[in-house]
Amino acid sequence: MTDTPHTPAPDAPDELRSGSRRAAADETVSEWRVRFHRWRRTRPFWGPILLALGGWFVIRPVISSMSAVVALGAGGVTAYVLGGGMILAAAVSMFRPEQRHFPALMGVLFAVASLPLANLGGWVIGMMLGIVGGAMTFAWTPYDDKQIAKIEARKAEAAEATEGARGDA
């Protein structure tokens, strides 16, 4: 089935008038992408993602029924505490970027502690992801006004160049 432009009859059902719906849906998707892009640029995004992924790798080897965790005792709970702490630190730093330093430090401490306490830190992968993610989160800084103005100027130049290329064609 190909998308060919056609004009439905005036009395055609709404299902045939999908062109206007598709345009509205495309507009909504592009607006959502722009909003998400702005939101992502105002916070440490990739650091908390890596930190949470590291927490998942720490928890994953010990996920089992609650009766098995209780039977293991304190040793069975440490992986949940450390991995859950890493995931919680990632969530706090993602959604409260002004409070990113303390959760980043705690995430790195949980990741390092997971090496001897939780299946070699999620088979070392979880520990390494946690350390790198916590470091990226701690090191992130927001844009200042000068950087934002420079970015906006570049976007405006690119938009003008694109419009100029469309006008030439």
N, C-alpha and C positions, 0 to 999 in steps of 0.2 A: 504494500500500500504506500503510495507516495502522497506527499503533501503538495497538492497543486492548488493554486489560488482559484477560487470560484466564488460566485455570488449566489447564495441560496435564494430561492423564491421568497417573496415577502410573507407568504403564508406558511413557510416551512417551519417545522418544529424547532425548538431551541437546540436540540442535539445537533442539528445541521449548522447551527450558527456558532460552531466551536472556535472560529477564528477570533472573535472578540473575547471569548473566555480564555483562549490560549494566550492572547496578548496580555490580558489582565493577570493571568497566572505567571507569565514571564516577568511582568512588572513587579509582582509580589515577590518572586524569587530573587530578582535582582535587588530589590529594596532590602530584603532579608540579608542577602550577602553583604551589602554595603554596611548595614547596621552591625552585623557580626564582625566584619573586618574592623570597623571603628572600635568595637568593644574589645576585640582581641589585641589591638594595638595599644590599649590603655592599661594593660596589665601584663605581668609575667606569664605568658601563655605556655610556652614549650617546657619551661622548667617544671612547673607543677604537673604537666602531663607526664614527663619522665619520672618524676617523684612518685606519682600515683601508680604508674606502671611498675616501678620498682616495688612498691608496697604490694601490688597484686602478685608479683613473682615471689615475694616472701611468704604471703599467705597461701598461695596456690598448692604447694606440696602437702600442707596439713589440713586442707579442707576435707572434713569428714563429718560423720554424725556427732551430735553433741555427747552421746554416751562414750564415744571413743576419746573425745577431748577430755572428758571428766576422768576417764580411766588413766590417761597419761599424766594427769595432774598438772603441776605448774609448768612442766616442760612443754605440754601441749598447748598451753595458753599463750606462751611467750611469742610465738609466731603471729598469733592473732593480734596481740597487743602492739608488737613492733610494726607489722604490716599495716594494721589499722591506724596506727599513729602516723605512719608515712602518708597514707591516703588522706587522713584528716588534715595533716599539715599542708598537703597539696591543695585541698579544697579551701582552706583558710587563706592561703596566699593567692589563690586564683580569684576568689570573690572579695577579698579585702586586701588589695595590693599595697595599701599604705601600711599594713601590718605584716609585710612579707619577710622581714629579717628574722624574727623569732621562730616562726614556723619553718623557715628554711634551715635554720640551725638545728631545730629539733628533728627535722626530717633526716638531715645528715647524721645526727647522733643515733637515731633509730636504725638507719641503714648500716652504720658501722657496728652497732650492737647486734645486728641480725647475723653477722658472720659467725660468731661463736654460739649464739643462742637459738638460731632458727634455720636449720638445714643449710649451713654455710651461706647464709644471706640469700636464700632463694637460689641456691646453686650459683652463687657469686653474681649472677646476672642482676638479681633484684638489688643487691648491695651496690653494684656499680651504677645502675640506673638511678638509685636513690641518691648517691653521692653527687653524680653529675647534675641531676635535676635540682637538688637542693642548692648546689653551687650556682647554677644558672638563675635560680629564683633569687638568691641572695644578691647576685651581681646586677640584676635588672634595675634600670633606672628609667623613670618616665621621661618623655620628651619635654624639653623646655620650649618657651614661646618662639625662640629663634629657629629651632629645628622644625617646629610645626609650620611656621611661615615659609621656610625653604621647601618643605614637602608640598605644601599647597601651591606654591609657585610652579614647581615641577609638574604637578597635576594639571594646572591651568595651561602650561605650555604644551603638554601632551594632548590635551583636549583641543586646543587651537590647531595643532598640526594635523590631528585626525579630521577635524572639520574641514581644513584646507584641502586635504587629500580627497575627501568625499566630494568637495565642490569641483575639483579638477576632473574627476572621473565622469 
